[in-house]
Structure formats: structure tokens, C-alpha cells
Amino acid sequence: MTGPDWARCAPWIDAALAHAGRSHALSDVQAMVEDGEAQLWVGAGAAMVTIIEDEPRERRLLIWLAGGDLDELVQGLRPAAERWAKAQGCRRVLVVGRPGWERALAPEGYAPLARIIAKEL
């Protein structure tokens, strides 16, 4: 499910990787999507990548990478991903992102669960 959608959306995903610390190369993310390890959600002006995480006591959807039009992400792609996640047996959604995501998603019922801080070595 990459192809033309991937080529069009890759700059948004690459920018999100830059903000997320570059733990993966863009090609790594593409391979994960192609292998079914991650899901690519595509809109007209935005895209996001999600991963289902299975823990001993919960299954959850992680919104890992997102970029492009904020309104489309919040009002279009996110609700579609949430519906899909619920159908997959997920109990909650986690979002990895900059502080602006917390403000943008607060009206949708999202609240801080924990803080992650990092230090480069």
C-alpha cells in the first residue's frame, strides 16, 4: 500500500521522523508499512503512520508519525484510525508527538498519560 501515496506523503512522514529523533530511516518506515507491521493513513493533505502494540494486559494503537494538514489529521485520519483500532481489539490510542498535539487533541478526549524526555549520548 505504498506506491504513489507513499511518494506523495513521504515528505510529511520524513519531517515527523526528524521531530521524533530519527530512530528510523524513511525507508525503514516504508518497509514496515509494506510488511504490514505499520499502517499508513493517507489524506489529501496529510498522512500518518500507526502501529498496533500488544502488551500482556492491553492492545493499543500508537499514532507514531504524522504530518501535513492538522485539521485533516485530527478530524479525518485520526477518527478513521480509532475506529479501525477498536475493530482490531485495541483498548486505547497513544500519540507520540510534540506538545502541540496535546493541545490539538484535548477536545477529542486525549489527556497526558506520561511524559517522555530524552538526552542524546
FENGI-V353508 format. One record per pair of residues at least 6 apart in sequence whose ideal C-beta (glycine too) atoms are under 6 Angstrom apart, sorted by the first residue. I is the first residue (numbers start at 0). GAP is how many residues later the second one is. If there is no record, write none. Layout:
# FENGI-V353508
i: {I I}
gap: {GAP GAP}
This chain:
# FENGI-V353508
i: {1 1 1 4 8 8 11 11 11 12 13 14 15 15 15 31 32 37 37 38 39 40 40 40 42 42 42 44 44 44 45 45 45 45 46 47 47 47 48 48 49 49 49 50 50 51 52 52 57 58 58 59 59 59 60 60 60 61 62 63 65 73 81 94}
gap: {28 31 32 37 33 38 35 55 56 52 12 52 49 50 51 6 7 11 13 11 9 7 36 40 29 33 34 23 24 27 22 23 26 27 21 15 18 29 15 16 11 13 31 11 13 9 7 9 33 30 31 30 32 34 24 29 32 32 32 32 7 30 11 6}
